[in-house]
Amino acid sequence: MADLLQLLQKYYNGKIAIYGLGTETEKVLKEIAGRFQVIGLLDGYKEDGVMYGLPVISLKEAVESRAELILVVARPGSCKAIAKRIGKTCAENQIALLDVRGRDLCEAPRVTYDFQKTAGITKEALLRKIQEKDVLSIDLFDTLVMRKTLFATDVFELVEKRLKDRGIVIEDFCGRRLESEKYLAKSSAPTLCQIYTYMKDAYFLPEIIPEELAGLEWSVDCELLIPRGEMCGLIGRAVEMGKEVYIVSDTYYTGNQILSLLHQLNISGYTDVLASCDYGTGKLQNLYERLISRIGGKSCIHVGDDPVADVECPRKYGIDSCRIYSALDLLEAVGYLGLWDDLESPQDRIKAGMFAARLFNSPFQFETEKKEIRVGHAYDIGYLFFAPVISDFVIWFDEQIKKNGIKNIWFGARDGYLIRKMYDEWKKDKSSVYFLISRTAAIRAGIENKEDIEYVGGMKFSGTFQEQMQKRFGIFLPEEKAEGNLCDYITEILESAEKNRKNYKRYIDGISKREGTVAFFDFVAKGTSQMYLSRLLENPLKGFYFLRLEEENMADKGLDILPFYQKEEMENSSIFENYYILETMLTSPEPSVQGFDGQGMPVYAEETRKEEDIRCFLAAQKGIFDYFMTYQALSPDMTGGIHKKLDEQFLTLIHHIVVRDQDFLNLKVEDPFFNRMTDITDLL
């Protein structure tokens, strides 16, 4: 708090208002007492009354009272929405808007990353160039196809891992593999088998069987390679124009292997393939002469990503050329989007490679005047921004399950919907349980006394007392009893809880359980659901959360909870600012469960989301799921690849890259327990 007082020094004796009505506000008020003239408290859903001995005022009243500062006491995720709501008014009236961490919430948003300073060709401009020629020659790797790794040499590390899995350890495998290729390429264009033969002889490695290693590397590479869709589409457009199309590649794969790869990737329409190793010469040597001999006197344009081999070299032979950027080129052009310093391990580079392969699969990033980097579909939002951190959480979760020897795994609804699918598909074990629960359902069944009711009442509800009784406890009050206090209805609440408890236990009794601890997943929570669920269950509960809130306030509850993000990690983490967005995308297509009937069957709340909302987050979930399945197949060591800081870098890019999916932009962050709705755009 000393830091806060130092932060607010310039406002000593000045008029300030506090935004927020939670318990943290009370703590702040005690710490700053006597140093400031606090004119009142602000809240997005309340503009009158008294709290902590101070009036609750409107923003208009704060302006009219000439407040110098509004101090926001809220979680970072909420601060963004608050700033969106009142930031403009504060700026117009010279009112500072700070959060308790010292951040200026009126600061101009960071600029969107773009290619304004990069010169590149548009798709239509390239098509015009192709139209002018008789023949299109096109490069293969990084132009027509690309890998789901950041660097081509990452393939060698994956091959080395496969060898180690077979008990074969070759010292400095990657360095020797690369050096062998470079040596042979000085004078010829070797095949992969020739490279491994040289490596075996040069480094005295009798354990190497060149044909087998060449086959292994080919197999690994085929798993990594994907088509660049829009570039492959150019082949079809060129054929429609009546052009011949030749794929010309510097490669240690034979022409037959390349034909097999193209078939695997559904790339067709080309006239022929010229693979350097089939001719013993590369682009920097005489490969373009071989192309000229094939096309005769026809005019030709070559398209590729290498400024020397694909641009300068063909021009020496009278072949026009045009450079398009590889995904790595594009990533470099925008400073790796801030990822570079966190690319520390092979797993990190796989993550970055998968990211670039999706975001920059198309080289045509220059189609608009602003040259913005855009994401147009919810699938890509899930894949690019959310999947890395969710994938690492699932890996961590599995580590904890094995470490603790737990046999009962319950993924709490609704945040556990996707996480469970990912975990089950990865582990090939369908014994986990998708456990129907919500804060509301757990409270309605778990409360046992006045202290429980007061605990629930301490969690501020944005609405009338009548609405709180209905939504939190399922008790409908007549209009004439629209005002009151929870403690006035202790008997009614506890009687209702007794009935709900019996019904919930019927549901639980229908779940197959083994003896011992139940691993209970919750995404972001302080432990309320787990606390009340534990009263309904004989097995002990151990919570495994993505993020735990208000740990200090729950210290006396006796809850066994291990969060993925530890308290000490949160100070410099952006995850706290973005978990609302994640939470919205991980939910189930079913509405929230409110309780159970006499047969133990779930009773759901009324669905408030539109069809397009559900379709949107399910598409994002498909992106997350596909990313995870690809990553776990490619990563050399899943358990060693957890890198939260890098994950957060991917996550925060949602605030930098232009999102064009309107269904996503129309989403609302719903919190029925607190009766709050926030536009997702307020969090971006």
C-alpha positions in Angstrom: 0.0 0.0 0.0 3.0 2.3 0.5 3.4 2.1 -3.3 -0.2 3.3 -3.7 0.3 6.2 -1.4 3.4 7.2 -3.3 1.5 6.9 -6.5 -1.2 9.2 -5.3 1.1 11.8 -3.7 0.2 14.5 -6.2 -3.5 14.2 -5.1 -2.9 14.7 -1.4 -5.7 16.9 0.0 -7.3 16.8 -3.4 -10.8 15.5 -4.3 -10.9 11.9 -5.4 -13.5 9.3 -6.0 -13.2 5.5 -5.7 -14.6 3.2 -8.4 -15.7 -0.1 -6.9 -17.8 -1.3 -4.0 -16.1 -4.5 -3.1 -14.2 -5.5 0.0 -10.9 -4.3 -1.5 -12.4 -0.8 -1.6 -12.8 -0.9 2.1 -9.2 -1.8 2.6 -8.1 1.0 0.3 -10.2 3.5 2.2 -8.6 2.5 5.5 -5.1 2.9 4.1 -5.7 6.3 2.6 -7.8 7.7 5.4 -7.0 11.3 6.3 -4.8 11.9 3.3 -7.4 12.5 0.6 -10.8 14.1 0.3 -12.9 11.2 -0.9 -16.1 12.6 -2.3 -17.8 9.3 -2.9 -17.9 5.8 -4.5 -18.7 5.0 -8.1 -20.1 1.8 -9.5 -21.4 0.8 -13.0 -24.7 -0.4 -11.6 -25.5 1.8 -8.7 -25.6 5.6 -8.3 -27.1 6.2 -4.8 -27.0 4.9 -1.2 -24.2 4.7 1.3 -21.3 2.3 1.4 -18.4 2.2 3.9 -19.7 5.5 5.3 -19.4 7.3 1.9 -22.1 8.2 -0.6 -22.4 6.2 -3.8 -22.5 8.8 -6.5 -22.9 9.0 -10.3 -20.1 9.9 -12.7 -21.9 13.1 -13.4 -21.7 14.0 -9.7 -18.0 13.2 -9.7 -17.5 15.6 -12.6 -19.6 18.3 -11.0 -17.7 18.0 -7.7 -14.5 18.6 -9.6 -12.8 15.3 -8.7 -9.2 15.3 -9.7 -8.8 11.5 -9.7 -11.0 8.4 -10.0 -9.1 5.5 -8.5 -10.4 2.2 -9.8 -10.3 -0.7 -7.3 -11.0 -3.7 -9.5 -9.4 -6.6 -11.2 -7.4 -5.8 -14.3 -10.0 -7.6 -16.5 -12.7 -5.3 -15.1 -10.5 -2.2 -15.4 -10.6 -2.4 -19.2 -14.4 -2.4 -19.2 -14.5 0.4 -16.7 -12.1 2.5 -18.7 -14.2 1.9 -21.8 -17.3 3.0 -20.0 -16.0 6.2 -18.3 -12.6 6.9 -19.8 -13.8 9.4 -22.4 -15.7 11.5 -19.8 -12.7 11.5 -17.5 -10.4 12.7 -20.3 -12.8 15.4 -21.4 -13.0 16.7 -17.8 -9.3 16.4 -17.0 -10.0 13.7 -14.4 -7.2 11.2 -13.9 -8.3 7.6 -14.1 -5.9 5.2 -12.4 -6.1 1.7 -11.1 -4.6 0.6 -7.8 -1.5 -0.7 -9.7 -0.7 2.8 -11.0 -1.7 2.3 -14.6 -3.3 5.2 -16.4 -6.5 3.8 -17.8 -7.0 6.8 -20.1 -3.8 6.1 -22.0 -4.3 5.8 -25.7 -4.5 2.2 -26.9 -1.4 0.7 -28.5 -1.3 0.8 -32.2 -2.4 -2.2 -34.3 0.5 -4.1 -35.8 0.6 -3.7 -39.6 2.9 -3.8 -42.7 2.9 -0.1 -43.4 6.7 0.0 -43.6 7.0 -3.2 -45.6 6.7 -3.2 -49.4 4.8 -6.2 -50.7 2.7 -7.3 -53.7 -1.0 -7.7 -53.7 -2.7 -10.8 -55.0 -4.3 -9.0 -58.0 -1.0 -7.4 -58.9 0.7 -10.8 -59.0 -2.1 -12.3 -61.1 -1.6 -9.5 -63.6 2.1 -10.3 -63.9 1.3 -14.0 -64.4 -1.3 -13.1 -67.1 1.5 -11.4 -69.1 3.6 -14.6 -69.3 3.3 -18.0 -70.9 4.7 -19.9 -68.0 4.5 -19.7 -64.2 7.5 -21.1 -62.3 6.9 -21.4 -58.6 9.1 -22.2 -55.6 7.9 -25.0 -53.3 9.1 -24.7 -49.7 8.0 -21.5 -47.8 6.2 -20.4 -51.0 3.7 -23.1 -52.0 4.0 -25.2 -48.8 5.3 -24.4 -45.4 6.1 -26.1 -42.1 4.4 -25.8 -38.7 7.7 -24.9 -37.1 9.5 -21.6 -37.0 12.7 -22.7 -38.7 13.4 -25.4 -41.2 16.2 -26.7 -38.9 13.6 -27.5 -36.2 12.9 -30.6 -38.3 16.3 -31.9 -37.3 15.5 -31.6 -33.5 12.3 -33.5 -34.0 14.2 -36.3 -35.9 16.8 -36.4 -33.1 14.0 -36.8 -30.5 12.5 -39.7 -32.5 15.9 -41.3 -32.6 16.3 -40.9 -28.8 12.9 -42.5 -28.3 14.3 -45.5 -30.2 17.4 -45.6 -27.9 19.7 -44.1 -30.6 21.8 -41.1 -29.3 24.0 -39.3 -31.8 26.2 -36.6 -30.4 25.4 -33.1 -31.9 23.0 -34.7 -34.3 21.5 -31.4 -35.5 24.8 -29.7 -36.1 26.3 -32.6 -38.0 23.1 -33.1 -40.1 23.2 -29.4 -41.1 26.9 -29.3 -41.7 26.7 -32.4 -43.9 24.1 -30.8 -46.1 26.0 -27.5 -46.4 29.2 -29.3 -47.4 27.6 -31.3 -50.2 25.5 -28.4 -51.4 28.7 -26.4 -52.2 29.2 -28.4 -55.4 25.9 -30.2 -56.1 22.3 -30.7 -55.0 22.4 -33.9 -52.8 19.6 -36.2 -52.0 18.7 -36.8 -48.3 20.2 -40.3 -48.5 23.5 -38.8 -49.8 23.5 -36.3 -46.9 23.2 -39.1 -44.3 25.8 -41.2 -46.1 28.3 -38.4 -45.9 27.4 -37.7 -42.3 28.0 -41.4 -41.4 31.4 -41.4 -43.1 32.6 -38.0 -42.1 31.8 -38.4 -38.4 32.5 -42.1 -38.1 29.0 -43.1 -37.1 28.6 -46.8 -37.9 25.2 -46.9 -36.1 23.7 -44.7 -38.9 21.8 -46.5 -41.7 21.4 -43.6 -44.2 18.3 -45.0 -45.9 16.5 -45.4 -42.6 17.4 -41.9 -41.4 16.4 -40.4 -44.7 13.1 -42.2 -44.4 12.6 -40.9 -40.8 13.3 -37.3 -41.7 11.0 -37.5 -44.7 8.2 -38.9 -42.5 8.7 -36.2 -39.8 8.8 -33.4 -42.4 5.6 -34.7 -44.0 3.8 -34.3 -40.7 4.9 -30.7 -40.5 4.1 -29.5 -44.0 0.9 -27.7 -44.9 -0.2 -25.9 -48.1 -0.2 -22.1 -48.3 -3.8 -22.0 -49.5 -3.8 -18.8 -51.5 -0.6 -19.6 -53.2 -1.9 -23.0 -54.2 -4.9 -21.3 -55.6 -2.7 -19.3 -57.9 -1.9 -22.5 -59.7 -5.5 -23.0 -60.6 -5.9 -19.4 -61.7 -2.8 -19.7 -63.9 -4.1 -22.9 -65.5 -7.5 -21.1 -66.1 -5.4 -18.5 -68.0 -3.9 -21.2 -70.1 -0.4 -21.1 -68.5 2.0 -24.0 -67.9 3.0 -24.3 -64.3 6.3 -25.7 -63.1 7.3 -26.2 -59.5 11.0 -25.5 -59.2 12.6 -26.3 -55.9 16.0 -26.5 -54.2 15.4 -29.7 -52.3 17.0 -32.9 -51.1 13.7 -34.7 -51.7 13.4 -36.5 -55.1 10.8 -35.5 -57.7 8.8 -38.6 -56.9 8.8 -37.7 -53.2 7.6 -34.2 -54.1 4.9 -35.6 -56.3 3.8 -37.8 -53.3 3.8 -34.7 -51.0 1.8 -32.6 -53.4 -0.8 -35.4 -53.7 -0.9 -35.7 -49.9 -1.6 -32.0 -49.6 -4.2 -32.0 -52.5 -2.1 -29.7 -54.7 -2.7 -30.2 -58.4 -2.8 -28.4 -61.7 1.0 -28.1 -62.2 2.7 -29.2 -65.4 5.8 -30.8 -63.8 8.2 -30.7 -60.9 11.9 -29.8 -61.1 13.6 -31.0 -58.0 17.3 -29.9 -57.7 18.6 -33.2 -56.4 17.2 -35.0 -59.5 19.4 -32.8 -61.6 22.4 -32.5 -59.3 22.2 -28.8 -59.5 20.4 -26.0 -57.6 18.9 -22.6 -58.4 22.2 -20.9 -57.7 23.9 -23.2 -60.1 22.1 -24.4 -63.3 18.6 -25.4 -62.4 17.0 -22.5 -64.2 18.8 -23.6 -67.4 16.9 -26.9 -67.0 13.7 -25.0 -66.8 14.5 -23.0 -69.9 15.2 -26.1 -71.8 11.8 -27.4 -70.8 9.8 -24.3 -71.8 11.7 -23.4 -74.9 11.3 -19.8 -76.0 8.2 -19.2 -73.9 8.1 -16.2 -71.6 8.2 -17.1 -67.9 7.9 -15.5 -64.4 9.3 -17.2 -61.3 7.7 -16.6 -57.9 9.4 -17.5 -54.7 10.4 -16.2 -51.2 14.2 -16.2 -51.4 15.5 -12.7 -52.6 18.6 -14.3 -54.2 17.6 -17.8 -55.4 14.1 -16.8 -56.4 14.5 -13.2 -57.5 18.0 -12.3 -58.6 19.1 -15.6 -60.0 16.2 -16.2 -62.5 16.7 -12.7 -63.9 20.2 -13.7 -65.0 18.6 -16.2 -67.3 16.0 -13.8 -68.7 13.2 -15.0 -66.5 11.1 -12.4 -64.8 10.7 -12.9 -61.1 8.6 -11.7 -58.2 9.2 -12.1 -54.5 6.5 -13.2 -52.1 7.1 -13.4 -48.4 7.4 -16.5 -46.3 5.5 -16.6 -43.0 8.9 -16.2 -41.3 9.6 -13.1 -43.5 6.3 -11.6 -42.5 6.8 -12.4 -38.8 10.3 -10.8 -38.9 8.9 -7.7 -40.7 6.7 -7.0 -37.6 9.4 -7.7 -35.1 8.1 -11.2 -34.3 5.1 -9.4 -32.8 7.1 -9.2 -29.6 7.6 -13.0 -29.3 11.3 -13.2 -30.1 12.8 -12.8 -26.6 10.5 -15.6 -25.3 11.4 -18.2 -28.0 13.8 -20.2 -25.8 13.1 -23.9 -26.5 12.2 -26.2 -29.4 8.6 -26.3 -28.0 8.6 -22.5 -28.1 9.6 -22.5 -31.7 6.9 -25.1 -32.5 4.3 -22.8 -30.9 5.6 -19.8 -32.8 5.8 -21.8 -36.0 2.2 -23.0 -35.7 1.2 -19.4 -35.0 3.0 -18.1 -38.1 1.7 -20.9 -40.2 -1.9 -19.9 -39.4 -1.6 -16.1 -39.2 0.7 -15.7 -42.2 -0.3 -18.7 -44.3 -1.2 -16.2 -47.0 1.6 -13.9 -48.2 -1.0 -11.3 -49.3 -0.9 -9.0 -46.3 -0.9 -5.9 -48.4 -4.5 -5.8 -49.7 -5.7 -2.8 -47.8 -4.5 0.8 -47.5 -3.6 0.3 -43.8 -2.0 -3.1 -44.4 -3.5 -4.4 -41.2 -2.9 -7.8 -39.8 -6.4 -9.3 -39.6 -8.0 -12.3 -38.2 -11.4 -13.0 -39.8 -12.8 -16.1 -38.1 -13.5 -17.3 -34.5 -11.6 -20.5 -35.3 -8.4 -18.5 -35.8 -9.0 -16.5 -32.7 -9.1 -19.7 -30.7 -6.1 -21.2 -32.5 -3.8 -18.1 -32.5 -4.5 -16.4 -29.2 -6.1 -18.8 -26.7 -4.8 -22.2 -27.6 -1.2 -21.9 -26.3 -2.0 -21.1 -22.7 -5.0 -23.5 -22.6 -2.8 -26.3 -24.0 -0.1 -25.7 -21.4 -2.8 -25.8 -18.7 -4.0 -29.2 -19.9 -0.4 -30.5 -19.9 0.1 -29.1 -16.3 -3.2 -30.6 -15.2 -2.1 -34.0 -16.4 1.2 -33.7 -14.6 -0.6 -32.9 -11.3 -3.0 -35.8 -11.7 -0.1 -38.2 -12.1 1.9 -36.6 -9.4 -1.0 -36.9 -6.9 -2.0 -40.4 -8.0 -5.7 -39.3 -8.4 -8.2 -41.6 -10.1 -11.3 -39.5 -9.9 -11.2 -36.6 -12.3 -14.2 -34.2 -12.4 -14.3 -31.3 -14.9 -16.8 -28.8 -13.5 -19.4 -27.3 -15.9 -19.3 -25.1 -17.8 -15.7 -24.1 -18.0 -14.6 -27.7 -18.1 -16.5 -28.5 -21.3 -13.6 -28.0 -23.7 -10.8 -28.8 -21.2 -12.3 -32.3 -20.7 -12.5 -33.0 -24.4 -8.9 -32.0 -24.9 -7.7 -34.1 -21.9 -9.8 -37.2 -22.8 -8.7 -37.1 -26.4 -5.1 -36.8 -25.5 -5.0 -39.4 -22.8 -7.4 -41.8 -24.6 -9.1 -42.4 -21.3 -12.8 -41.6 -21.1 -13.1 -42.2 -17.3 -13.2 -38.5 -16.4 -16.5 -36.9 -15.5 -18.1 -33.7 -16.8 -19.6 -32.7 -13.5 -22.7 -30.4 -13.6 -22.2 -27.5 -11.3 -22.4 -23.8 -11.1 -21.8 -21.3 -8.3 -25.6 -21.0 -8.0 -26.3 -24.7 -7.9 -23.6 -25.3 -5.3 -24.8 -22.5 -3.1 -28.4 -23.5 -3.3 -27.6 -27.0 -2.1 -24.6 -26.3 0.1 -25.6 -23.5 2.5 -26.3 -24.7 6.0 -26.5 -21.7 8.3 -26.7 -18.0 8.7 -22.9 -17.6 8.2 -23.2 -19.2 4.8 -26.0 -16.8 3.9 -23.9 -13.9 5.0 -21.0 -15.2 3.0 -23.1 -15.3 -0.1 -24.5 -11.8 0.6 -21.0 -10.4 0.8 -20.6 -11.1 -2.9 -22.1 -8.0 -4.4 -25.2 -8.5 -6.6 -25.9 -6.0 -9.4 -29.7 -5.8 -9.2 -32.6 -5.6 -6.8 -33.0 -7.7 -3.7 -35.9 -9.4 -5.3 -33.7 -10.4 -8.3 -31.0 -11.6 -5.9 -33.4 -13.9 -4.1 -34.7 -15.3 -7.3 -31.4 -15.8 -9.2 -29.2 -16.9 -6.3 -31.6 -18.9 -4.2 -34.5 -19.7 -6.5 -36.9 -18.0 -4.1 -39.5 -15.7 -5.7 -40.7 -12.8 -3.6 -43.9 -10.9 -4.3 -43.6 -7.2 -5.4 -44.4 -5.9 -1.9 -41.3 -7.7 -0.6 -38.9 -6.4 -3.2 -36.7 -4.8 -0.6 -35.1 -6.5 2.4 -32.1 -8.3 3.8 -31.0 -11.9 3.2 -31.1 -12.6 7.0 -34.8 -11.8 7.0 -35.3 -15.0 4.9 -33.0 -17.4 6.7 -35.7 -20.0 7.2 -36.9 -19.9 3.6 -33.4 -20.1 2.2 -32.3 -23.0 4.4 -35.5 -25.0 3.8 -35.0 -24.5 0.1 -31.3 -25.6 0.5 -32.4 -28.8 2.2 -34.5 -29.8 -0.7 -31.8 -28.8 -3.2 -29.2 -30.8 -1.3 -31.2 -34.0 -1.5 -31.7 -33.6 -5.2 -28.1 -32.8 -5.9 -27.0 -35.9 -3.9 -29.2 -38.0 -6.1 -27.3 -36.7 -9.1 -23.9 -37.3 -7.4 -25.0 -40.8 -6.4 -25.4 -41.7 -10.1 -21.8 -40.9 -10.8 -19.3 -43.8 -10.7 -16.6 -43.0 -8.2 -13.5 -44.8 -6.9 -12.2 -44.4 -3.4 -9.9 -41.5 -2.7 -9.5 -37.9 -3.7 -11.6 -36.3 -6.5 -9.6 -33.9 -8.7 -12.0 -31.0 -9.3 -11.3 -28.6 -12.2 -12.5 -25.0 -12.1 -11.2 -22.4 -14.4 -11.0 -19.1 -12.5 -12.6 -19.1 -9.1 -12.0 -18.4 -5.4 -13.4 -21.7 -4.4 -17.0 -21.1 -3.5 -18.3 -24.0 -5.7 -15.7 -26.4 -4.3 -16.5 -25.4 -0.7 -20.2 -26.1 -1.0 -19.7 -29.2 -3.2 -17.4 -30.7 -0.5 -20.4 -30.8 1.9 -22.3 -33.1 -0.5 -19.5 -35.6 -1.2 -17.8 -38.2 0.9 -14.6 -38.1 -1.2 -12.1 -35.3 -0.4 -11.8 -32.7 -3.1 -8.6 -31.3 -4.5 -9.1 -28.3 -6.7 -6.9 -27.8 -9.8 -7.7 -24.3 -11.1 -6.3 -22.2 -14.0 -6.3 -19.2 -11.7 -7.4 -18.7 -8.1 -9.0 -15.5 -6.9 -9.0 -13.9 -3.5 -6.8 -16.6 -2.0 -6.2 -14.6 1.2 -9.9 -14.0 1.8 -10.6 -17.8 1.5 -7.6 -18.9 3.7 -9.9 -19.8 6.6 -12.2 -22.1 4.5 -9.9 -25.2 4.6 -9.9 -25.7 0.8 -7.3 -27.7 -1.0 -6.6 -25.8 -4.2 -3.6 -25.8 -6.5 -3.8 -23.1 -9.3 -1.8 -23.2 -12.5 -1.0 -19.6 -12.0 0.5 -19.1 -8.5 -0.1 -15.9 -6.6 3.5 -14.8 -7.0 3.3 -15.2 -10.8 0.4 -12.7 -11.0 2.3 -9.5 -10.4 3.8 -9.2 -13.8 1.3 -11.4 -15.7 -1.2 -10.3 -18.2 -3.4 -13.3 -17.6 -5.3 -11.6 -14.9 -6.4 -8.9 -17.4 -7.6 -11.4 -20.0 -9.2 -14.3 -18.2 -12.7 -12.9 -18.7 -12.2 -13.3 -22.5 -10.9 -16.9 -22.1 -13.7 -17.8 -19.7 -16.3 -16.6 -22.3 -14.8 -18.8 -25.0 -14.4 -22.0 -23.0 -18.0 -22.5 -21.9 -20.5 -25.2 -22.8 -23.3 -24.8 -25.4 -25.7 -25.8 -22.6 -27.0 -23.1 -20.3 -25.9 -23.0 -16.7 -27.3 -25.6 -14.3 -29.3 -24.2 -11.4 -30.0 -27.4 -9.5 -31.6 -30.8 -9.9 -35.1 -32.2 -9.7 -36.3 -35.1 -7.5 -34.9 -37.7 -9.9 -31.4 -36.0 -9.8 -31.9 -34.6 -13.3 -30.4 -31.2 -14.1 -32.6 -28.1 -14.1 -31.0 -25.5 -16.4 -31.3 -21.7 -16.4 -33.0 -20.0 -19.4 -30.5 -19.7 -22.3 -29.6 -16.1 -22.8 -27.1 -16.5 -25.6 -28.0 -16.3 -29.3 -27.3 -19.1 -31.8 -24.6 -17.1 -33.4 -22.9 -16.7 -29.9 -22.8 -20.4 -29.4 -21.6 -21.1 -33.0 -18.9 -18.5 -32.4 -17.3 -19.9 -29.3 -17.7 -23.5 -30.5 -15.7 -22.5 -33.6 -13.0 -20.9 -31.3 -13.0 -24.1 -29.3 -12.4 -26.2 -32.4 -9.4 -24.0 -33.1 -8.1 -24.5 -29.6 -8.7 -28.3 -29.8 -7.0 -28.6 -33.2 -4.0 -26.6 -32.0 -3.6 -28.8 -29.0 -3.8 -32.1 -30.9 -1.2 -30.8 -33.4 1.1 -29.4 -30.7 1.0 -32.6 -28.6 1.9 -34.6 -31.7 4.8 -32.3 -32.7 6.3 -31.3 -29.4 9.4 -33.2 -28.5 8.6 -33.1 -24.8 5.2 -31.9 -23.7 6.1 -31.7 -20.0 9.1 -29.5 -20.6 7.4 -27.1 -22.9 5.2 -25.1 -20.5 6.1 -21.4 -21.0 3.5 -19.1 -19.5 5.2 -15.9 -20.5 5.2 -16.9 -24.1 1.6 -18.1 -23.8 0.6 -14.7 -22.5 2.4 -13.0 -25.4 0.1 -14.9 -27.8 -2.9 -14.1 -25.7 -2.2 -10.3 -25.6 -1.9 -10.2 -29.4 -5.7 -10.2 -29.5 -5.4 -6.5 -28.4 -3.1 -5.7 -31.3 -4.4 -7.7 -34.3 -7.6 -6.5 -36.0 -10.4 -9.0 -35.3 -13.0 -9.1 -38.1 -15.3 -11.8 -36.8 -18.5 -9.9 -36.1 -20.1 -12.7 -34.1 -17.1 -12.6 -31.8 -17.2 -8.8 -31.5 -20.9 -9.1 -30.6 -20.3 -11.5 -27.7 -21.1 -10.5 -24.2 -19.3 -11.7 -21.1 -22.1 -13.0 -18.8 -21.9 -13.5 -15.1 -25.4 -14.5 -13.9 -24.3 -15.0 -10.3 -23.4 -11.3 -10.1 -26.1 -10.3 -12.6 -23.6 -8.6 -14.9 -23.2 -8.4 -18.7 -20.1 -6.9 -20.4 -19.5 -6.3 -24.1 -16.4 -8.3 -25.1 -15.2 -5.3 -27.1 -14.9 -3.5 -23.8 -12.2 -6.0 -22.8 -10.2 -5.8 -26.1 
